[in-house]
Amino acid sequence: MIEQHFVKVAYKWILAAIVCGLICGKVSADPVLPHIFSDHMVLQREADIRIWGSADAGEKIAASLGQAKRETVADTDGRWELTLPPMSAGGPFVLTVEGKKTIELKDVMIGEVWVASGQSNMTYAVSGATGAAEEIPKADRPEIRLFTVPGRVAVTPQTDTLLASWRVCTPDRAKEFSAVAYFFARRLQESLHVPIGIILSAWPGSGGEEWTDPESLRQDPILEPIVDHWGALAAGVKSFAAEGASVDLEYDDFELIPSPGSSEKTLLLSNFDDGSASVSPDGEWTYSWQDAPRTAFDLVSPGRGGAGFTARVSGRIAELDSSRLEAAFKPGSAPTDLSAYAGVRFWVRGEGKFRFQSLQPTITDWDNYEGETLQASREWNPVTIWFKDLKQEGWGVSMPFTPTTLSGFRLLSMPNVGDPPRPPSGLYKGMIAPLAPYPIRGAIWYQGEGNTSRAYQYRHLLPALIQGWRKAWRESDFPFLIVQLPNQGVSPELGDSIWAELREAQLLASEAVPNTGLAVTIDVGEMKNLHPSNNRLLRAALQIDAGRRNPGPNSIQPLRLDARGPWRRAQGFCHRRARQEISLGRRTHRRRHHHRFVSGCGVSGRRPI
């Protein structure tokens, strides 16, 4: 059993090394294409098809697709780019790139390509959406192709994503994909009857400034303080964004502590002394090494006390890595009743910090009950986690703690710097710059929660982001669809609401920037849920643009947007009558309300309703 365990660990290290070799150094093959070019890709119809990559300096490169063929020569830095002529929707085709070696990409389709970006509401998976049980089995849709950009923060613009490839939409792949992007793609494909490609480049908890190019931030005096604030941070914080930091933690002797008055005795969960990663009674430990590829979970000897083994998490952790050592009480993370126990005790030593999270089936939005972040020391020290002290962070759905149905727990390992702020433009450089100028139709954007405390600044930030992306793609006005934040939380009557201010900033941005659309989703929100699950309605709101201006079988091209939900132009109270003017596109409707009593008086300008 020990030998099998170490074989598995060795395999993980080898695979991680291969991945690192692919993304950290130049691969010995010429020419080389970025990962966005792969089998099953979708290229934008009726648009110039730009293809680029690297090769030896001076190497002749030829690319062919269908009947079209173009040639170029790599420059002195080994970079090359060429443009194939536009093509109509169809496929499959084979894209061939020839240099000293030949690359053939198969099952290439021509259709509509959209970038889907933002924060957690954009990454929220189909599996958590309303109607998921009915939708997922029907998600065998070969005309839809999905590309997920791996999370990456960078301090310099990257020319390629981390390891990734295009995937044909199947039930297993759709359930883990963005619900908003999937339903958007499905509706487009059903409406246009052409292949649809979605490039998902999003990250939970991210701010708009992280997705904005640095030049746009520096050019606007309202946005420049964002860059200045980052520049004033300590060198150690900034170096973490560039290089990551090391972690080396050991865990041992996990046990459940009985509640006062309980007849149960202390229960040993795991001590690794037999060389296995088992959890009593019949569960096991797992590790998220795919989400922290430069780290590893291993069993090392001796364990605490000089014998046996201990669990070790070590390596380097980057900005967006997630090192999760997870214990399941039963196979398949089936829940178990721990109501007779008051908490968990274990021992830890090493370099780094850690946090305990309890896992229960009723929480599906990552807002788990958790303890405080704790610092490890070089010597073994006991840690006691009392269930009564665990709390949700508060950004997800508030759910009761359920000691009768706990599925396991998780240890988040992190370096001593903890969770420092990320650099402005860091996600742009790591997750957007590598995509441009891959031809696309447009982008859908679902973000703003991370900027609600700076809503006025967002009036400048969102237009700057849009213009920066269009410049990167060499497209002056590709369609940019903004999902306005839904309703969430409670605000005092006639009181201020930072969410309402952010929604206003999104509205103003959609009015100021040409060829943008605003999906009004105020009726989709859930008061206690930051991640509303009714993404079918949200998809419908996004679809207000499709075909609205250009009816016909190819209605989305060329696309010019003037699409948004209704907004209130003016409202006033006069004596016992209330009068509203509501604008619906170019038409204005007036209505009057008769009230027996008027308890307040107010006038508002153009605000979303």
C-alpha positions in Angstrom: 0.0 0.0 0.0 2.9 2.3 0.8 4.5 1.5 -2.5 1.3 2.2 -4.4 0.9 5.5 -2.7 4.4 6.7 -3.6 3.9 5.5 -7.2 0.8 7.8 -7.4 2.8 10.7 -5.8 5.7 10.2 -8.2 3.2 10.2 -11.2 1.8 13.5 -10.0 5.2 15.0 -9.7 6.2 13.8 -13.2 3.0 15.1 -14.8 3.4 18.4 -13.0 7.0 18.6 -14.3 5.7 18.0 -17.8 3.1 20.7 -17.5 5.7 23.1 -16.1 7.9 22.3 -19.0 5.2 23.1 -21.4 4.3 26.4 -19.9 7.6 27.6 -18.5 10.1 26.9 -21.3 10.2 26.7 -25.0 9.1 23.4 -26.4 11.5 21.8 -28.9 9.2 21.8 -31.9 8.9 24.3 -34.8 6.5 25.9 -35.4 4.7 26.3 -32.0 1.1 27.4 -31.7 -0.5 28.9 -28.6 -2.9 26.6 -26.8 -5.9 28.5 -28.1 -5.3 26.8 -31.4 -6.2 23.1 -30.9 -8.4 20.3 -32.3 -12.1 21.1 -32.0 -11.5 24.9 -32.2 -14.1 27.3 -33.5 -12.9 30.2 -35.7 -15.0 33.3 -36.2 -17.0 33.3 -39.5 -16.9 36.2 -42.0 -13.8 37.7 -40.3 -10.0 37.7 -41.0 -8.5 34.5 -39.4 -5.3 35.5 -37.7 -2.9 32.8 -36.8 0.3 33.3 -34.9 3.0 31.5 -33.0 6.8 31.0 -32.6 9.5 29.3 -34.6 13.2 29.6 -35.3 14.2 33.1 -36.6 13.9 33.2 -40.3 11.9 30.0 -40.6 9.3 29.9 -43.4 5.8 29.2 -42.2 2.8 28.2 -44.3 -0.8 27.8 -43.0 -3.8 26.4 -44.9 -7.5 26.0 -44.1 -9.9 24.8 -46.7 -8.8 26.3 -50.0 -6.9 29.2 -48.5 -3.2 29.2 -47.9 -0.8 31.9 -46.7 2.9 32.1 -46.0 5.2 34.2 -43.8 8.6 34.2 -42.2 9.4 34.3 -38.5 11.1 37.5 -37.4 14.4 37.8 -35.6 12.7 37.0 -32.2 11.1 33.9 -33.7 7.6 35.3 -33.8 5.3 35.0 -36.8 1.7 35.9 -37.7 -0.4 35.5 -40.9 -4.0 36.1 -41.9 -6.2 33.7 -43.8 -9.3 35.2 -45.6 -12.8 35.1 -44.0 -14.9 32.0 -44.4 -18.5 31.2 -44.0 -19.9 29.0 -41.2 -19.2 25.3 -41.6 -16.8 22.5 -41.0 -15.2 20.3 -40.0 -11.9 21.5 -41.5 -8.2 20.7 -40.9 -5.9 23.6 -40.1 -2.4 22.8 -41.3 0.7 24.9 -40.2 4.0 23.9 -41.9 7.5 24.9 -41.0 10.4 22.6 -40.2 7.6 20.4 -38.8 3.9 20.1 -39.7 1.0 20.6 -37.3 -2.5 19.4 -38.2 -5.4 20.6 -36.1 -8.6 18.5 -36.8 -12.3 19.1 -36.4 -12.0 22.9 -36.9 -15.3 24.6 -37.2 -16.2 28.1 -38.5 -19.0 29.9 -36.6 -19.5 32.4 -33.8 -16.9 32.9 -31.1 -17.5 34.8 -27.8 -15.3 35.5 -24.8 -17.1 35.1 -21.4 -15.4 36.9 -18.6 -15.9 38.3 -15.1 -15.9 36.9 -11.6 -17.7 34.1 -9.7 -21.1 34.6 -11.2 -19.6 34.0 -14.6 -17.7 30.9 -13.3 -20.8 29.5 -11.5 -21.3 26.1 -13.0 -24.3 24.6 -14.9 -24.5 21.9 -12.1 -25.7 24.6 -9.7 -28.2 26.3 -12.0 -31.9 26.0 -11.9 -33.0 23.0 -13.9 -29.5 21.5 -14.0 -30.9 17.9 -13.5 -32.9 18.3 -16.7 -30.4 20.3 -18.7 -27.2 18.3 -18.2 -28.3 15.0 -19.8 -29.3 17.1 -22.9 -26.0 18.9 -23.1 -24.5 16.6 -25.8 -24.1 19.4 -28.3 -21.2 18.9 -30.7 -21.9 22.2 -32.4 -20.8 24.0 -29.2 -17.2 24.1 -28.3 -15.7 25.2 -24.9 -12.3 26.6 -24.0 -11.5 27.4 -20.4 -8.5 29.7 -19.8 -6.6 28.4 -16.7 -6.3 31.0 -13.9 -3.1 33.0 -14.0 -1.9 36.2 -12.6 1.0 37.8 -14.5 3.1 40.9 -14.1 4.1 40.9 -17.8 1.8 40.2 -20.8 1.8 36.6 -21.7 1.8 35.2 -25.2 0.1 31.9 -24.3 -2.3 30.5 -21.8 -1.4 27.7 -19.4 -2.1 24.2 -20.6 -5.6 24.1 -22.1 -7.5 23.0 -25.3 -10.9 23.2 -27.0 -13.5 20.7 -25.9 -16.6 19.5 -27.6 -19.7 20.1 -25.4 -20.8 17.0 -23.6 -22.9 16.5 -20.4 -19.8 15.9 -18.3 -18.0 19.0 -19.6 -21.1 21.2 -19.6 -21.9 20.6 -16.0 -18.6 22.1 -14.9 -18.7 24.9 -17.3 -20.1 28.4 -16.8 -23.9 28.3 -16.6 -24.3 31.8 -18.0 -21.9 31.1 -20.9 -23.4 27.6 -21.6 -27.0 28.8 -21.8 -25.9 31.8 -23.9 -24.1 29.5 -26.3 -27.0 27.1 -26.5 -29.5 29.9 -27.3 -27.1 31.3 -30.0 -26.7 27.9 -31.6 -30.4 27.2 -31.6 -31.1 30.6 -33.1 -28.3 30.9 -35.7 -27.7 27.2 -36.5 -24.0 27.6 -36.7 -21.1 26.3 -34.6 -20.6 28.3 -31.4 -17.3 28.7 -29.5 -17.1 30.0 -26.0 -13.8 31.1 -24.4 -14.3 31.3 -20.7 -11.7 33.6 -19.1 -13.0 34.4 -15.6 -12.0 34.2 -12.0 -14.0 34.3 -8.7 -13.6 37.4 -6.5 -11.8 39.4 -9.1 -12.0 43.2 -9.5 -12.5 45.0 -12.8 -9.1 46.6 -12.6 -7.5 43.1 -12.7 -9.0 42.6 -16.2 -8.0 46.1 -17.5 -4.9 46.8 -19.5 -2.3 48.9 -17.7 -2.2 51.7 -20.3 -5.9 52.4 -19.8 -5.5 52.5 -16.0 -2.5 54.9 -16.2 -4.2 57.3 -18.7 -7.3 58.0 -16.6 -6.6 60.2 -13.4 -9.6 58.5 -11.7 -8.0 55.1 -12.3 -4.4 56.0 -11.8 -4.6 55.6 -8.0 -5.2 51.9 -8.5 -1.8 51.6 -10.0 -0.2 53.9 -7.4 -1.6 51.9 -4.5 -0.1 48.7 -5.9 3.3 50.4 -6.4 3.3 51.4 -2.7 2.9 47.9 -1.4 5.8 46.0 0.2 8.3 44.2 -2.2 7.3 40.8 -0.7 3.7 41.2 -1.7 4.6 42.2 -5.2 7.1 39.4 -5.7 4.4 36.9 -4.8 2.5 38.0 -7.8 5.5 37.3 -10.0 7.0 34.2 -8.5 4.6 32.7 -5.9 6.0 31.6 -2.5 7.0 28.4 -0.9 4.9 26.3 1.6 6.0 23.3 3.6 3.4 22.0 6.1 3.0 18.6 7.8 -0.2 17.4 9.4 -0.8 14.4 11.7 -3.0 12.6 14.2 -6.5 13.8 13.4 -9.2 12.9 15.9 -12.8 13.8 16.7 -13.5 15.3 20.1 -16.7 14.1 21.8 -19.2 16.7 23.0 -19.6 17.3 26.8 -21.9 14.7 28.2 -21.6 12.5 25.1 -21.1 8.8 25.5 -18.7 8.7 22.6 -15.0 8.5 23.1 -12.3 10.4 21.2 -12.3 8.9 17.7 -9.1 8.6 15.7 -9.7 9.7 12.1 -6.3 9.4 10.6 -2.6 9.2 11.6 -1.1 7.8 8.4 1.0 5.2 10.4 0.1 2.4 8.0 1.3 4.4 5.1 -2.1 5.0 3.6 -4.2 8.1 3.2 -7.3 6.6 4.8 -9.8 8.4 7.0 -11.9 6.5 9.6 -14.3 4.8 9.2 -13.9 4.2 5.4 -13.0 7.5 3.8 -9.8 8.9 2.3 -7.7 12.0 1.8 -7.5 13.7 -1.6 -5.4 16.6 -2.8 -6.1 19.3 -5.4 -2.7 19.1 -7.0 -4.2 20.1 -10.4 -5.1 23.5 -8.9 -1.6 23.9 -7.3 0.6 22.2 -9.9 3.9 23.2 -8.3 3.0 21.5 -5.0 2.5 17.9 -3.9 0.8 15.9 -1.2 3.0 13.1 0.2 3.4 10.8 3.1 6.8 11.2 4.7 8.5 9.5 7.7 8.9 9.7 10.5 5.6 11.0 11.7 4.9 12.9 14.9 6.5 10.9 17.8 9.3 9.4 15.6 7.4 6.6 13.9 5.0 6.0 11.1 4.2 8.7 8.6 2.9 12.2 8.4 1.0 14.1 5.6 3.0 16.8 3.9 2.0 19.5 1.5 5.0 21.3 0.0 6.1 23.3 -3.0 5.4 26.7 -4.4 2.0 28.4 -4.5 1.1 31.1 -7.0 -1.5 33.8 -6.8 -4.5 31.8 -8.1 -3.4 28.4 -6.9 -5.7 26.5 -4.4 -3.9 23.9 -2.2 -6.7 21.8 -0.8 -6.1 18.7 1.3 -9.5 17.2 1.8 -10.7 14.4 4.0 -14.0 12.5 3.2 -15.6 10.5 6.0 -17.2 8.1 3.6 -16.8 7.0 -0.1 -18.1 9.6 -2.5 -18.2 12.2 0.2 -21.4 10.7 1.5 -22.6 12.6 4.7 -22.2 11.2 8.2 -23.7 12.2 11.6 -21.2 13.9 13.8 -23.7 15.5 16.2 -22.1 13.6 19.1 -18.8 15.4 18.5 -17.7 19.0 19.3 -14.8 19.4 17.0 -11.5 18.2 15.4 -8.0 18.1 16.9 -4.8 17.6 14.9 -1.1 18.5 14.9 0.8 20.7 12.5 4.3 22.0 11.9 6.2 23.7 9.1 6.4 26.8 7.1 3.2 28.5 6.1 -0.4 29.2 7.1 -3.5 27.0 7.0 -7.3 27.3 7.4 -9.8 24.6 8.3 -13.1 24.3 6.4 -16.0 22.0 7.2 -17.9 20.4 4.3 -21.6 19.7 4.1 -23.8 18.9 1.1 -26.2 21.9 1.6 -23.4 24.4 0.7 -22.6 24.4 -3.0 -21.3 28.0 -3.5 -17.9 27.7 -1.8 -19.0 29.7 1.3 -18.1 26.8 3.7 -18.1 27.0 7.4 -14.5 27.7 8.3 -12.1 28.8 11.0 -9.5 31.6 11.1 -6.2 31.4 9.2 -3.5 30.0 11.5 0.2 30.2 11.4 2.3 27.1 11.7 5.6 26.9 13.5 8.7 24.7 13.1 7.7 22.5 16.1 4.7 20.2 16.3 1.7 22.0 17.9 -1.8 20.8 18.5 -4.8 22.6 16.8 -8.3 22.3 18.1 -11.2 23.3 15.8 -14.5 23.7 17.6 -17.5 23.3 15.4 -19.4 26.1 17.3 -16.7 28.6 16.3 -16.9 28.0 12.6 -18.5 30.6 10.4 -19.4 31.3 6.9 -17.6 34.3 5.4 -20.9 35.8 4.3 -20.6 36.3 0.6 -22.6 33.1 -0.3 -26.0 31.7 0.7 -26.4 31.7 4.5 -27.0 28.1 5.5 -27.3 26.5 8.9 -24.4 24.3 10.1 -25.5 20.7 9.9 -23.5 18.4 12.3 -25.9 15.5 11.4 -24.8 15.6 7.7 -21.1 16.5 7.4 -19.2 15.0 4.5 -15.7 15.9 5.5 -13.3 18.7 6.0 -10.6 20.6 4.1 -7.3 22.1 5.0 -6.2 25.1 2.8 -2.4 25.5 2.8 -0.9 28.8 2.0 2.5 30.6 2.2 3.3 32.9 5.0 2.3 35.9 2.9 -1.3 34.6 3.2 -3.7 35.9 0.6 -2.2 39.2 -0.5 -3.8 41.6 -3.0 -3.4 40.8 -6.7 -1.8 43.4 -9.0 -4.0 45.6 -11.3 -3.9 44.2 -14.8 -2.7 40.9 -13.5 -5.5 38.9 -15.0 -5.5 40.9 -18.2 -1.8 40.0 -18.7 -2.2 36.4 -17.7 -5.7 35.5 -19.1 -6.7 38.0 -21.7 -3.5 39.1 -23.5 -2.7 35.5 -24.6 -6.1 35.4 -26.4 -5.8 38.5 -28.6 -6.0 38.7 -31.5 -7.8 35.4 -31.8 -10.9 36.4 -33.9 -14.1 36.7 -31.9 -17.6 38.1 -32.4 -17.7 39.8 -29.0 -17.7 39.4 -25.2 -20.1 38.9 -22.4 -19.1 40.4 -19.0 -20.6 39.5 -15.6 -18.6 41.3 -13.0 -19.0 44.2 -10.5 -19.4 42.6 -7.1 -15.7 43.1 -6.4 -16.0 46.9 -7.2 -19.2 47.8 -5.3 -17.2 49.8 -2.7 -15.8 51.9 -5.5 -18.9 52.3 -7.7 -18.2 55.8 -8.9 -14.7 54.8 -10.1 -16.4 51.9 -12.0 -18.0 54.5 -14.3 -14.5 55.1 -15.7 -13.1 51.6 -15.2 -15.6 49.6 -17.3 -15.4 51.9 -20.3 -11.6 51.7 -20.0 -11.7 47.9 -19.9 -13.9 47.7 -23.0 -11.8 50.1 -25.0 -8.6 48.3 -23.9 -10.0 44.9 -25.0 -11.1 46.3 -28.4 -7.6 47.7 -29.0 -6.0 44.4 -28.1 -8.3 42.6 -30.5 -7.7 45.3 -33.2 -11.5 45.7 -33.3 -12.7 49.2 -32.6 -16.3 48.2 -31.7 -16.9 44.5 -31.3 -20.1 43.8 -29.3 -19.7 43.9 -25.5 -22.6 42.6 -23.5 -22.7 43.7 -19.8 -24.7 41.7 -17.3 -26.0 44.3 -14.8 -25.8 43.1 -11.2 -29.0 41.5 -9.9 -30.7 42.4 -6.7 -29.0 41.1 -3.6 -29.1 41.9 0.1 -31.2 44.5 1.9 -30.8 48.3 1.9 -32.6 50.8 4.2 -35.8 52.3 2.7 -34.7 55.4 0.7 -31.2 54.6 1.8 -28.0 54.3 -0.1 -27.0 51.0 -1.8 -23.6 50.4 -3.2 -25.0 47.7 -5.4 -27.5 50.2 -6.9 -24.6 52.6 -7.5 -22.7 49.9 -9.3 -25.7 49.1 -11.4 -25.9 52.7 -12.3 -22.2 52.7 -13.3 -22.9 49.8 -15.5 -25.8 51.6 -17.1 -23.8 54.7 -17.7 -21.0 52.7 -19.2 -23.4 51.0 -21.6 -24.7 54.5 -22.7 -21.2 56.0 -23.1 -19.5 53.2 -25.0 -20.8 52.4 -28.5 -22.0 48.9 -29.4 -22.6 47.7 -25.9 -25.6 45.9 -24.5 -27.0 45.9 -21.0 -28.8 42.8 -19.6 -31.0 44.0 -16.8 -31.3 41.2 -14.3 -32.8 42.9 -11.3 -35.6 40.3 -11.2 -33.2 37.4 -11.3 -31.5 38.1 -8.0 -32.0 36.4 -4.7 -31.8 38.4 -1.5 -29.5 36.0 0.4 -27.6 34.6 -2.6 -24.7 36.3 -4.3 -24.9 33.7 -7.0 -28.4 33.5 -8.3 -29.1 30.1 -9.8 -31.7 31.1 -12.4 -29.3 31.5 -15.2 -31.9 30.6 -17.8 -33.5 34.0 -17.1 -30.1 35.7 -17.3 -29.5 34.0 -20.6 -32.7 35.4 -21.9 -31.7 38.9 -20.7 -28.4 38.6 -22.6 -30.3 37.5 -25.7 -32.0 40.9 -26.0 -29.3 41.8 -28.4 -29.5 38.8 -30.8 -31.4 39.7 -33.9 -33.0 42.8 -32.4 -31.4 45.2 -34.9 -30.8 42.9 -37.8 -33.5 40.2 -38.3 -32.7 37.3 -40.5 -30.8 34.0 -40.4 -27.5 35.8 -39.9 -28.9 38.4 -37.6 -26.0 38.7 -35.3 -23.7 40.0 -38.0 -23.2 42.8 -38.3 -24.4 43.5 -34.8 -25.1 47.0 -33.5 -26.5 47.1 -30.1 -29.0 49.5 -28.4 -30.4 46.9 -26.1 -31.2 47.3 -22.5 -34.0 46.8 -20.2 -36.5 49.6 -19.3 -35.3 52.5 -17.2 -37.1 55.3 -15.4 -36.4 58.7 -17.0 -38.1 60.8 -14.4 -40.4 60.4 -11.5 -42.1 63.0 -9.4 -44.7 63.2 -6.7 -47.2 66.0 -6.8 -49.8 66.2 -4.0 -51.6 62.8 -4.2 -50.5 61.7 -7.6 -47.3 60.0 -8.7 -46.2 60.3 -12.3 -43.6 58.2 -14.0 -42.0 58.3 -17.4 -40.5 55.0 -18.4 -38.2 54.7 -21.4 -38.3 51.5 -23.5 -35.7 52.0 -26.2 -36.9 54.9 -28.3 -40.4 55.0 -26.8 -41.4 56.8 -23.7 -44.5 55.7 -21.7 -46.3 57.8 -19.1 -48.4 56.5 -16.3 -50.1 58.0 -13.3 -50.8 56.5 -9.9 -53.5 57.8 -7.6 -52.7 57.5 -3.9 -54.9 58.3 -1.0 -51.8 59.4 1.0 -48.3 60.4 0.0 -45.8 59.6 2.7 -42.7 60.8 0.9 -41.5 63.0 -1.9 -38.6 62.5 -4.3 -37.4 63.0 -7.8 -35.0 60.7 -9.6 -33.3 61.0 -12.9 -32.3 58.2 -15.2 -32.0 55.1 -13.0 -32.5 51.4 -13.7 -35.9 50.1 -12.4 
